[in-house]
Amino acid sequence: MRKLSFSRKSLGIPYALFLLVFVIAPLLVLFYYAFTDGQGQFTVANLTGFFTNPNTVGTLCYSFALAIVTTAVCLLLAYPIAIFLHLVI
């Protein structure tokens, strides 16, 4: 029976495919829609419209505030739990 061996390069293929499909492709679509108009012509009107509209800027600020609060709560919960697990185990 032959032993099955994997190299680092072959083990990185699933990660690279996942990264391509779920990170790179959506970012490319996002940049396409951010910098083009309905006809596919290059424009920065979408970005200027986004940052000049008070509704979208308010939503952006709310999203950042929510991300900061969520990060703080996770840190406040995770560090004591990690220290407790380190001392007990």
WOBEL-V354668 format. One record per residue. RES is the residue in three letters. D_LAST is the distance of its C-alpha to the last C-alpha in Angstrom with 1 decimal. Layout:
res:RES d_last:D_LAST
res:RES d_last:D_LAST
//
This chain:
res:MET d_last:40.5
res:ARG d_last:39.6
res:LYS d_last:36.1
res:LEU d_last:35.0
res:SER d_last:33.9
res:PHE d_last:33.1
res:SER d_last:33.8
res:ARG d_last:32.1
res:LYS d_last:35.2
res:SER d_last:35.2
res:LEU d_last:31.6
res:GLY d_last:32.4
res:ILE d_last:35.2
res:PRO d_last:33.4
res:TYR d_last:31.7
res:ALA d_last:35.1
res:LEU d_last:36.8
res:PHE d_last:34.2
res:LEU d_last:34.6
res:LEU d_last:38.4
res:VAL d_last:38.7
res:PHE d_last:36.3
res:VAL d_last:36.4
res:ILE d_last:39.6
res:ALA d_last:42.0
res:PRO d_last:41.3
res:LEU d_last:41.5
res:LEU d_last:44.9
res:VAL d_last:46.2
res:LEU d_last:45.1
res:PHE d_last:46.9
res:TYR d_last:49.9
res:TYR d_last:50.3
res:ALA d_last:49.7
res:PHE d_last:52.4
res:THR d_last:55.1
res:ASP d_last:57.4
res:GLY d_last:58.6
res:GLN d_last:60.9
res:GLY d_last:58.3
res:GLN d_last:59.8
res:PHE d_last:57.6
res:THR d_last:57.4
res:VAL d_last:55.2
res:ALA d_last:56.6
res:ASN d_last:53.5
res:LEU d_last:51.3
res:THR d_last:53.9
res:GLY d_last:54.3
res:PHE d_last:50.6
res:PHE d_last:50.2
res:THR d_last:53.5
res:ASN d_last:52.9
res:PRO d_last:51.4
res:ASN d_last:49.8
res:THR d_last:47.8
res:VAL d_last:46.8
res:GLY d_last:45.6
res:THR d_last:43.5
res:LEU d_last:42.1
res:CYS d_last:41.2
res:TYR d_last:39.7
res:SER d_last:37.5
res:PHE d_last:36.3
res:ALA d_last:35.6
res:LEU d_last:33.7
res:ALA d_last:31.6
res:ILE d_last:30.9
res:VAL d_last:29.9
res:THR d_last:27.6
res:THR d_last:25.9
res:ALA d_last:25.6
res:VAL d_last:24.1
res:CYS d_last:21.5
res:LEU d_last:20.6
res:LEU d_last:20.5
res:LEU d_last:18.2
res:ALA d_last:15.9
res:TYR d_last:15.2
res:PRO d_last:14.0
res:ILE d_last:11.8
res:ALA d_last:10.4
res:ILE d_last:10.0
res:PHE d_last:8.4
res:LEU d_last:5.7
res:HIS d_last:5.5
res:LEU d_last:5.8
res:VAL d_last:3.8
res:ILE d_last:0.0
//
